[in-house]
Amino acid sequence: LVNDPDIMMVGGLAMPVAYLATLIPLLTPARVRWERAFRYSINKGLDQFFARYQGKGGTGATPMTVKPVTPVPEKTVPPKEAVSPEPARSVIPQPETVKAPTTEEKPLSWYSVEELEKMKQEAVDAKDFRKAAAIKEEIDKRIK
């Protein structure tokens, strides 16, 4: 093998390529590596959690639907006070009632895989782990 010039040339070219292949991960910024490791650990922990509590009435028992993000407030007018001979009382302000939009909620099967990935990341960022698990299940069903 040492005396064959073709094999020596291949070896001479392959060694720097292998060396560069080991350096490429080190060229990514540390923040990116930490974020990837953090997301990987969160997903790994969620996988273990949901695998353990799947059939006990927790997550995954019913299909998840996406809820609207911003509720539309419905303004109410406080009732007028009746005139009475008694001294004026302090009026307790009535809180505004919030009414959710009447649009239908779309099932997860309606969204594309890329949209589901974004929704899953938003759910994890919002610490809504049930929603994240349901979205992850939908993604896994589509990939398989």
N, C-alpha and C positions, 0 to 999 in steps of 0.2 A: 504494500500500500504506500509506503514512503517513497518508493522509487517511481511510482506512476505520476506524471506531471498533471494529468487531468484531475485526478482525485485530490492532489495537493492544491490545485486552483479552486476547486469546489470548497474544500475545507478552509482555504484562505478567505473566501468570500462569505462563507456561512458563519464564521466566528464573529466578525463585526456585526452582522445582522442579528445574531443571537444576543450580543452585548447590547445593541440598541433596543432590542425588544424588552430587555429587563429594565432599561432606563426610561422608557416611555411612561410608565405609571408614575415615576418620580417627577416628571415634568408637569403633571397636572397640579394646580394650586392646592395648598393644604386645605383651604376652606371647602373646595369641591369634594376632596376625599373624605373630610369629616361629615359633610352633609350626606354623601352616599352611604357612609357607614351608619349614620344615625337613622336614615330611612330604612336601610336594610334591617337594623336591629329592631326598629318599631314594627316592621312588617313581620319579622320572625316571631316577635312576642305576641302580636295579634293572631298569627296563625296558630300558635300553641294555645292561646287563651280560647279562641273560638273552636278549636278542635276538641278541647276538653269540655266546654259547656254547650255544645251544639244541641243536644237533644233534651236539655233540661228547662225548656220554656224560655230560654234567653234569645240570643240572636239567631237568625236563620230560620226561625219557626214559621214566620209568615213572609211572603215576598215584600220587598221594600219598594216604595214608590217615592218619587222625588217631590218634596213639598216646596211651595213657592217661597222665595227668599224674602221679599219685602211685603209685609201686610199693609193693606190700605186702611187708614183710619176712617171711621165713620163718626162724623161730628154729631154730638147731641147737644141740645139746648137745655140748660138747667131750668127747672120749673120756677115760675115766678112766685114770689112769696105773697101770701094773702095778707091783707091789711087787717091787723088785729089790735085791740086796745092794749095788749101786753107789750112790755118793753121789747125792743129788737133783740133777737137772738143771733148768735154767731152762725153764719152759714157754712156748712161743711161743703167744700167744693166736690162736685161729682167727677170721678175720673172718666176720661174719654174711653169709649168702648172701641175696640179694634176688631174689624171684620176682615176675615181672610178673603182673598179674591175667589170668585166662583169658577175659575177655570179648572178644567179637569187635570188631575195629576197624571203625568205620563209614567208608564212603567219603565224600569231600567232597560228592558229589551228594546226600547225605542231608540236609545242612544248608541252612538258608535263607540268602538273600543277606546279611541283617543279621548272622546268626551268623558267616558267612564273613568279613565285614568285621571283626568283633571278633577272630576267630581270626587274621586277617592282621596286625592291629595288634599282637596279642600276640606273634606270630612275629617281627615286625620289632623289637619291644622286646626280645625274647630273642635277637636277632641270628641267628635261624634263617632265613636268606634263601632256602634251597631250599624250605622249607615255605611261606614267604610267596609265593614265585613260583608254586608249585603252586596255592595258594588264589586268587591273582590270576588265573591262567588259568581256573579254574573260574568265577570271577565274570564274567570277560570272555565266556566261552561263554554264560552265562545272559543277559547283557545284550544280546548280539547277536541 
